Amino acid sequence: MKKWSMGITAVTIMALLAGCSGNANNEGSSANGGGNSKGKEKVAINVWLTPQWKGVLDATEQGADYDSFLKYAAKKFTEQYDKYDADIKVEVVAGDQRDQLLNVNLNGGTAPNVFFESTFAMGDYVHRGALEPLTDIIDDNAKSDIAQNYWDMVTFGDDIYFYPFQNNPGTLVYNADMFKAAGLEQYVGGENEIKTWTLAEYEQILEGLKTKLPKDKYSNAYPMALFAVNNQGDTWNLSYLRMFGLDFFDKDGNIVLGENGVKSAAWLKKIYDAKYTNPGAESVSSNDANAMFQNQQLAISFTNPVLFNGIKANMASGTSPKFDIRLANIPSESGDPLTFTYVVGASVFQSKDPKKTEVAKDFVKFFSSDPELVKSSKNGIPVRASVIKELSGENPFFAAYDANSKYIFNFSGNVPGYSQLREALYPELQALYMGAKTPEQAIKDYVASGNKVIQSNKENSVIYKK
């Protein structure tokens, strides 16, 4: 889905997709080593993915494409697999067509056996009973190499349903040149650091950017991005609502955003009214905010590794102005940083053929744990401590993100109907910024409408029926 905003990068990816994918009925790409198949029963499985990265390890590889990694993994798997003669067909599907294609194929009994995707986008299929638990293929080595916070995000009820491969953490991004121009050097972190500010420091930063930023150099610029026109980039808005406490969902999967949520909403309204943010937040999209930041109309915005690298690439190509960009955590009242992530990994759809399920699980375990293949997670942020340790010299941000991982919160709560729940927040934020609702009323109405969505979906959830 990649529903969170990807700005200019998203436009590029979707343009590419128009020519190379988008139909589950494409022939796809089969991968079978063929060297170790004599005398074994043939079992064919389908593997789908949405675009993640090009190439096996790097986009500079000859012929690099979105299916390169899984095609290579399939070839390596089949060459050493001793149970069956596995035939693995890999297909790339467009993110905005994923759910339509899955629903059509689920209804027709032709769902893929494996799907590689951001796991939060696939949670509803767990609740629908369409996915196989993967708990039985997770060994102690994997549990010790991958932080518990990642496992929490892929666990529904008592079982693990996705095998974490890499992740895409959300942070703030800031223009260090604008900070320095406003006399805020003391708040600038290192080039490879994810800076943590207290909430009090952050308010000082916003005040300084508003009052001391030279208008002759940065005309029509604002301290911080706010957006609420739709559900895009909503994970950052959900983070802001946790600034005064992390309590959001209870143990039963209900929204319990109470006094702390009201404080957070009041804080957002306060900085908005004080003109510490771009005006018209109710009609500004995350794409708009990303473009404004690149044009130096915002000093602080939102980002993730994909967006961050995209901005740097735009600077290098000359399509956007060059300036010093650095990362920071979302601040909180407690002083602990707020951070979330999109875990990317594989799931296995249920099949009436137990042999297909067996091969699918074996393949997922293989490419998610093979010492060579897991290095491809460097195309995002690795979830494995061993990969981070080995490759930290290649990308110094790996260590910074790893240090942040203990602060990750599960933004979706793995609740049923999360895709529908996303539609409940932004109308309340719009009403808040326009003054149509008080912080108390906006939070109250969001909790009510959100819990109605969750309760409706609980009735059909196999997790809550257990």
C-alpha positions as CSV (number, residue, x, y, z in Angstrom):
1,M,0.0,0.0,0.0
2,K,2.7,2.5,1.0
3,K,-0.2,4.6,2.1
4,W,2.0,6.9,4.1
5,S,3.2,9.8,2.0
6,M,6.3,9.3,-0.1
7,G,6.3,12.7,-1.8
8,I,8.2,13.0,-5.0
9,T,9.6,9.5,-4.5
10,A,6.1,8.1,-4.6
11,V,5.4,9.8,-7.9
12,T,8.5,8.3,-9.4
13,I,7.8,4.8,-8.1
14,M,4.2,4.8,-9.3
15,A,5.2,6.0,-12.7
16,L,7.6,3.1,-12.9
17,L,4.9,0.7,-11.8
18,A,2.5,1.7,-14.5
19,G,4.8,0.0,-17.0
20,C,6.0,-3.1,-15.2
21,S,3.3,-4.4,-12.9
22,G,-0.2,-4.1,-11.6
23,N,-2.0,-7.2,-12.8
24,A,-2.0,-10.5,-10.8
25,N,-2.6,-12.3,-14.1
26,N,0.8,-11.4,-15.5
27,E,3.0,-14.3,-16.4
28,G,5.4,-13.4,-13.6
29,S,8.9,-14.8,-13.2
30,S,9.6,-18.4,-12.3
31,A,12.8,-19.4,-10.5
32,N,13.9,-23.0,-10.2
33,G,17.4,-24.1,-9.8
34,G,16.7,-27.4,-11.5
35,G,20.0,-28.9,-10.3
36,N,18.6,-30.9,-7.4
37,S,15.1,-31.8,-8.5
38,K,15.4,-35.4,-9.8
39,G,12.9,-37.8,-8.3
40,K,11.2,-35.2,-6.2
41,E,7.5,-34.2,-6.3
42,K,7.0,-30.8,-7.9
43,V,5.3,-28.1,-5.9
44,A,4.6,-24.7,-7.4
45,I,4.0,-21.6,-5.4
46,N,3.3,-17.9,-6.2
47,V,5.1,-15.1,-4.5
48,W,3.8,-11.5,-4.7
49,L,5.4,-8.3,-3.6
50,T,4.8,-4.6,-3.8
51,P,7.9,-2.6,-4.9
52,Q,10.5,-2.4,-2.1
53,W,13.9,-1.9,-3.8
54,K,15.5,-2.7,-7.1
55,G,18.2,-5.3,-7.4
56,V,19.4,-8.1,-5.1
57,L,21.7,-5.9,-3.0
58,D,21.8,-2.7,-5.0
59,A,19.9,-0.8,-7.6
60,T,23.2,-0.3,-9.6
61,E,23.2,-4.0,-10.5
62,Q,22.8,-4.9,-14.2
63,G,19.1,-5.5,-14.9
64,A,18.1,-4.6,-11.4
65,D,14.3,-4.6,-10.8
66,Y,11.8,-4.9,-8.0
67,D,11.6,-8.7,-8.3
68,S,15.4,-9.3,-8.5
69,F,15.9,-10.1,-4.8
70,L,13.1,-12.7,-4.5
71,K,13.9,-14.2,-7.9
72,Y,17.5,-14.7,-6.7
73,A,16.3,-16.0,-3.3
74,A,14.0,-18.4,-5.1
75,K,16.8,-19.8,-7.2
76,K,19.1,-20.2,-4.2
77,F,16.3,-21.8,-2.2
78,T,15.4,-24.4,-4.9
79,E,19.0,-25.4,-5.5
80,Q,19.4,-26.5,-1.9
81,Y,15.8,-27.6,-1.1
82,D,15.5,-31.3,-0.4
83,K,11.8,-31.8,0.3
84,Y,10.2,-31.1,-3.1
85,D,11.0,-29.8,-6.5
86,A,9.9,-26.3,-5.8
87,D,8.8,-24.0,-8.6
88,I,8.5,-20.4,-7.4
89,K,6.9,-17.7,-9.5
90,V,7.5,-14.1,-8.4
91,E,5.1,-11.3,-9.4
92,V,5.3,-7.5,-8.6
93,V,1.9,-5.8,-8.0
94,A,1.3,-2.1,-7.6
95,G,0.7,-1.0,-4.1
96,D,-2.5,0.8,-4.9
97,Q,-3.8,-2.4,-6.6
98,R,-2.8,-4.8,-3.8
99,D,-6.1,-5.0,-1.9
100,Q,-8.2,-5.2,-5.0
101,L,-6.1,-8.0,-6.5
102,L,-5.9,-9.9,-3.2
103,N,-9.7,-9.7,-2.7
104,V,-10.4,-11.0,-6.2
105,N,-8.0,-13.8,-5.9
106,L,-9.1,-14.7,-2.3
107,N,-12.7,-14.9,-3.5
108,G,-11.6,-17.1,-6.4
109,G,-9.4,-19.4,-4.3
110,T,-6.2,-18.3,-6.1
111,A,-4.5,-16.1,-3.5
112,P,-0.7,-16.0,-3.6
113,N,1.2,-18.3,-1.3
114,V,3.6,-15.6,-0.1
115,F,3.3,-11.9,0.1
116,F,6.2,-9.5,0.8
117,E,5.0,-6.1,2.0
118,S,4.8,-3.5,4.8
119,T,3.1,-5.6,7.5
120,F,0.8,-2.9,8.8
121,A,-0.9,-2.9,5.4
122,M,-1.6,-6.6,5.7
123,G,-3.0,-6.8,9.3
124,D,-6.6,-7.0,8.2
125,Y,-5.9,-10.3,6.4
126,V,-4.8,-11.8,9.7
127,H,-8.1,-10.8,11.3
128,R,-10.0,-12.2,8.3
129,G,-8.3,-15.6,8.8
130,A,-6.5,-15.5,5.5
131,L,-3.0,-15.9,6.7
132,E,-1.1,-18.8,8.3
133,P,0.7,-18.3,11.6
134,L,4.4,-18.4,11.3
135,T,5.3,-19.0,14.9
136,D,6.5,-22.5,14.1
137,I,9.3,-21.3,11.7
138,I,10.7,-18.6,14.1
139,D,13.7,-20.0,15.9
140,D,15.7,-18.8,18.9
141,N,18.4,-17.3,16.7
142,A,15.8,-15.1,15.0
143,K,14.2,-14.0,18.3
144,S,17.6,-13.0,19.7
145,D,18.8,-11.2,16.6
146,I,15.6,-9.2,16.1
147,A,14.4,-6.8,18.8
148,Q,11.2,-7.6,20.7
149,N,9.5,-4.4,19.5
150,Y,9.6,-5.7,16.0
151,W,8.1,-9.0,17.0
152,D,5.3,-7.2,18.9
153,M,4.3,-5.5,15.7
154,V,3.9,-8.7,13.8
155,T,2.2,-10.7,16.6
156,F,-1.6,-11.0,16.6
157,G,-3.1,-12.8,19.6
158,D,-0.7,-15.6,20.4
159,D,1.0,-16.0,17.1
160,I,3.5,-14.4,14.7
161,Y,2.1,-13.8,11.3
162,F,4.9,-11.9,9.5
163,Y,8.6,-12.6,9.4
164,P,10.4,-9.2,9.9
165,F,13.0,-8.5,7.2
166,Q,13.6,-4.8,7.3
167,N,11.9,-1.6,8.5
168,N,11.3,2.0,7.6
169,P,11.3,4.2,10.7
170,G,9.5,7.5,11.0
171,T,11.3,10.6,12.4
172,L,11.4,14.3,12.0
173,V,13.8,16.0,9.5
174,Y,15.1,19.5,9.9
175,N,17.0,22.2,8.0
176,A,20.2,22.7,10.0
177,D,21.1,25.8,8.0
178,M,17.8,27.4,9.1
179,F,18.5,26.5,12.7
180,K,21.9,28.1,12.5
181,A,20.5,31.2,10.8
182,A,18.1,31.6,13.7
183,G,20.8,31.2,16.3
184,L,19.8,27.7,17.3
185,E,23.2,25.9,16.8
186,Q,23.0,24.3,20.2
187,Y,20.0,22.2,19.1
188,V,21.7,20.9,15.9
189,G,22.7,17.2,16.1
190,G,25.5,15.4,14.3
191,E,25.3,14.6,10.6
192,N,24.7,10.9,11.4
193,E,22.7,11.4,14.6
194,I,19.0,11.2,15.3
195,K,18.8,14.1,17.7
196,T,16.5,14.0,20.7
197,W,15.0,17.2,22.1
198,T,12.9,17.6,25.2
199,L,9.4,19.0,24.6
200,A,10.6,22.3,26.3
201,E,13.6,22.5,24.0
202,Y,11.4,21.8,21.0
203,E,9.1,24.7,21.9
204,Q,12.2,26.9,22.2
205,I,13.2,25.8,18.8
206,L,9.8,26.6,17.3
207,E,9.8,30.1,19.0
208,G,13.3,30.8,17.7
209,L,12.5,29.7,14.2
210,K,9.5,32.0,14.2
211,T,11.1,35.1,15.6
212,K,14.7,34.9,14.6
213,L,14.8,33.4,11.2
214,P,16.1,36.0,8.7
215,K,13.1,37.0,6.5
216,D,15.4,38.3,3.7
217,K,16.9,34.8,3.3
218,Y,13.9,32.7,4.2
219,S,10.8,34.5,3.1
220,N,7.4,32.9,3.7
221,A,9.0,30.1,5.8
222,Y,7.4,28.4,8.8
223,P,9.0,26.5,11.7
224,M,7.1,23.1,11.5
225,A,4.9,21.1,9.2
226,L,1.3,20.2,10.0
227,F,-1.1,18.5,7.6
228,A,-4.6,17.0,7.9
229,V,-6.2,16.9,4.5
230,N,-6.4,13.1,4.4
231,N,-5.0,10.0,6.0
232,Q,-1.6,10.2,4.3
233,G,1.3,10.6,6.7
234,D,-1.1,9.9,9.5
235,T,1.4,8.0,11.5
236,W,3.1,11.2,12.4
237,N,-0.2,12.7,13.6
238,L,-0.7,9.6,15.7
239,S,2.7,10.2,17.1
240,Y,1.9,13.8,18.1
241,L,-1.2,12.4,19.9
242,R,1.1,10.3,22.1
243,M,3.4,13.2,23.1
244,F,1.9,13.3,26.6
245,G,1.6,9.6,27.1
246,L,1.8,6.4,25.1
247,D,-1.6,5.0,26.3
248,F,-3.6,4.7,23.1
249,F,-5.1,1.1,22.9
250,D,-6.0,-1.1,25.8
251,K,-5.3,-4.8,26.1
252,D,-8.6,-5.5,24.3
253,G,-7.7,-3.4,21.3
254,N,-10.0,-0.5,22.2
255,I,-8.9,3.2,21.8
256,V,-8.4,4.7,25.3
257,L,-7.0,8.0,24.2
258,G,-8.2,10.1,27.2
259,E,-6.6,13.0,29.1
260,N,-3.2,12.6,27.5
261,G,-4.8,12.7,24.1
262,V,-6.6,15.9,25.0
263,K,-3.3,17.4,26.2
264,S,-1.6,16.5,22.9
265,A,-4.5,17.9,20.8
266,A,-4.4,21.1,22.8
267,W,-0.6,21.3,22.2
268,L,-1.2,21.0,18.5
269,K,-3.8,23.6,18.5
270,K,-1.6,25.9,20.6
271,I,1.4,25.8,18.2
272,Y,-1.0,26.1,15.2
273,D,-2.6,29.3,16.6
274,A,0.8,30.7,17.5
275,K,1.8,30.4,13.8
276,Y,4.6,27.9,14.6
277,T,3.4,25.8,11.7
278,N,2.3,26.3,8.1
279,P,-1.2,27.9,7.8
280,G,-4.2,26.0,6.6
281,A,-3.1,22.6,8.0
282,E,-6.7,21.3,7.4
283,S,-6.1,21.6,3.6
284,V,-2.4,20.7,3.5
285,S,-1.3,17.1,2.5
286,S,1.8,15.3,3.6
287,N,3.0,15.6,0.0
288,D,2.5,19.4,0.2
289,A,4.6,19.5,3.4
290,N,7.4,17.4,1.9
291,A,7.6,19.8,-1.1
292,M,7.5,22.9,1.2
293,F,10.4,21.5,3.2
294,Q,12.5,20.8,0.1
295,N,11.8,24.4,-1.0
296,Q,12.9,25.7,2.4
297,Q,9.5,26.9,3.3
298,L,9.5,24.7,6.4
299,A,12.4,24.2,8.9
300,I,11.1,21.0,10.4
301,S,9.0,18.3,8.6
302,F,8.4,14.5,8.7
303,T,10.5,11.8,7.0
304,N,11.6,8.2,6.8
305,P,14.7,6.6,5.2
306,V,13.0,6.4,1.8
307,L,11.9,10.0,1.9
308,F,15.2,11.2,3.4
309,N,17.3,9.5,0.7
310,G,14.9,10.8,-1.9
311,I,15.4,14.4,-0.7
312,K,19.2,13.9,-0.8
313,A,18.9,12.5,-4.3
314,N,16.8,15.5,-5.5
315,M,19.5,17.8,-4.1
316,A,22.3,15.9,-5.9
317,S,20.4,16.0,-9.2
318,G,19.7,19.7,-8.8
319,T,15.9,19.3,-8.8
320,S,15.6,20.9,-5.3
321,P,17.8,23.4,-3.4
322,K,20.8,22.1,-1.5
323,F,20.9,22.6,2.3
324,D,22.0,20.7,5.4
325,I,19.4,18.2,6.3
326,R,19.5,16.2,9.6
327,L,17.2,13.9,11.6
328,A,15.5,14.2,15.0
329,N,13.1,12.3,17.1
330,I,9.5,13.3,17.8
331,P,9.7,14.8,21.3
332,S,7.5,13.9,24.3
333,E,6.7,15.3,27.7
334,S,8.6,12.4,29.4
335,G,11.8,13.2,27.5
336,D,11.9,9.8,25.8
337,P,11.8,10.0,22.0
338,L,8.7,8.9,20.1
339,T,9.5,6.7,17.2
340,F,7.5,4.2,15.0
341,T,8.3,2.1,12.1
342,Y,6.9,0.2,9.1
343,V,8.1,-3.3,9.4
344,V,8.5,-5.0,6.0
345,G,8.3,-8.8,5.8
346,A,6.7,-11.9,4.4
347,S,3.3,-13.5,5.2
348,V,1.9,-16.8,4.0
349,F,-1.7,-17.1,2.8
350,Q,-3.7,-20.2,3.7
351,S,-4.0,-22.8,1.0
352,K,-6.0,-26.0,0.6
353,D,-2.8,-27.7,-0.4
354,P,-0.7,-28.3,2.7
355,K,2.4,-29.0,0.5
356,K,2.2,-25.5,-0.9
357,T,1.9,-24.1,2.6
358,E,4.9,-26.1,3.7
359,V,7.0,-24.9,0.8
360,A,5.9,-21.3,1.3
361,K,6.8,-21.3,4.9
362,D,10.2,-23.0,4.2
363,F,10.9,-20.3,1.5
364,V,10.0,-17.5,3.9
365,K,12.2,-18.8,6.6
366,F,15.0,-19.3,4.1
367,F,15.2,-15.9,2.6
368,S,14.4,-14.1,6.0
369,S,17.3,-15.8,7.7
370,D,19.9,-16.8,5.1
371,P,23.2,-15.0,6.1
372,E,23.7,-13.7,2.5
373,L,20.1,-12.7,1.7
374,V,19.4,-10.8,4.9
375,K,22.1,-8.3,3.9
376,S,19.6,-7.1,1.3
377,S,17.8,-5.5,4.2
378,K,20.3,-2.7,3.9
379,N,18.0,-1.3,1.2
380,G,15.8,-0.2,4.1
381,I,16.9,-0.4,7.8
382,P,17.8,-3.9,8.9
383,V,15.9,-5.4,11.7
384,R,18.7,-7.9,12.6
385,A,21.3,-6.7,15.0
386,S,23.9,-8.9,13.3
387,V,23.3,-7.2,9.9
388,I,23.5,-3.7,11.5
389,K,26.8,-4.6,13.2
390,E,28.3,-5.9,10.0
391,L,27.1,-3.1,7.7
392,S,27.1,-0.1,10.1
393,G,30.3,1.2,8.4
394,E,28.4,1.2,5.1
395,N,25.6,3.3,6.6
396,P,26.2,5.1,9.9
397,F,22.5,5.7,10.3
398,F,22.0,1.9,10.9
399,A,23.4,2.2,14.4
400,A,21.3,5.3,15.2
401,Y,18.1,3.7,14.1
402,D,19.0,0.5,16.1
403,A,19.5,2.6,19.2
404,N,16.1,4.1,18.6
405,S,14.4,0.7,18.3
406,K,13.8,0.4,22.0
407,Y,11.5,3.4,21.8
408,I,9.3,2.1,19.0
409,F,5.6,2.0,19.7
410,N,3.1,-0.1,17.7
411,F,1.1,2.7,16.0
412,S,-1.7,0.4,14.6
413,G,-2.1,-1.7,17.8
414,N,-2.7,-4.6,15.4
415,V,-6.4,-3.9,15.8
416,P,-9.0,-5.2,13.3
417,G,-10.2,-2.7,10.7
418,Y,-7.1,-0.5,10.9
419,S,-7.4,0.6,7.3
420,Q,-10.9,1.9,8.1
421,L,-9.8,3.4,11.4
422,R,-7.4,5.7,9.5
423,E,-10.4,7.5,8.1
424,A,-11.5,8.6,11.5
425,L,-8.6,10.8,12.6
426,Y,-8.1,13.5,10.0
427,P,-11.6,14.9,10.0
428,E,-11.2,15.6,13.8
429,L,-7.8,17.2,13.2
430,Q,-9.4,19.4,10.6
431,A,-12.2,20.5,13.0
432,L,-9.5,21.1,15.7
433,Y,-7.4,23.4,13.5
434,M,-10.4,25.3,12.1
435,G,-11.7,25.9,15.6
436,A,-14.9,23.9,14.9
437,K,-14.2,21.6,17.9
438,T,-12.3,21.9,21.1
439,P,-9.4,19.5,21.8
440,E,-11.7,17.7,24.3
441,Q,-14.5,17.3,21.7
442,A,-12.2,16.3,18.9
443,I,-10.6,13.5,20.9
444,K,-13.9,12.3,22.3
445,D,-15.4,12.1,18.8
446,Y,-12.3,10.3,17.4
447,V,-12.4,7.7,20.2
448,A,-16.1,7.1,19.7
449,S,-15.9,6.7,15.9
450,G,-12.7,4.8,16.1
451,N,-14.0,2.3,18.6
452,K,-17.1,1.8,16.5
453,V,-14.9,0.8,13.6
454,I,-12.8,-1.6,15.7
455,Q,-15.9,-3.2,17.4
456,S,-17.5,-3.8,14.0
457,N,-14.4,-5.5,12.7
458,K,-13.9,-7.5,15.9
459,E,-17.1,-9.4,15.2
460,N,-15.5,-10.9,12.1
461,S,-11.9,-11.2,13.5
462,V,-10.6,-14.8,13.9
463,I,-8.1,-13.3,16.5
464,Y,-10.9,-12.0,18.8
465,K,-13.1,-15.0,18.3
466,K,-10.5,-17.3,19.8
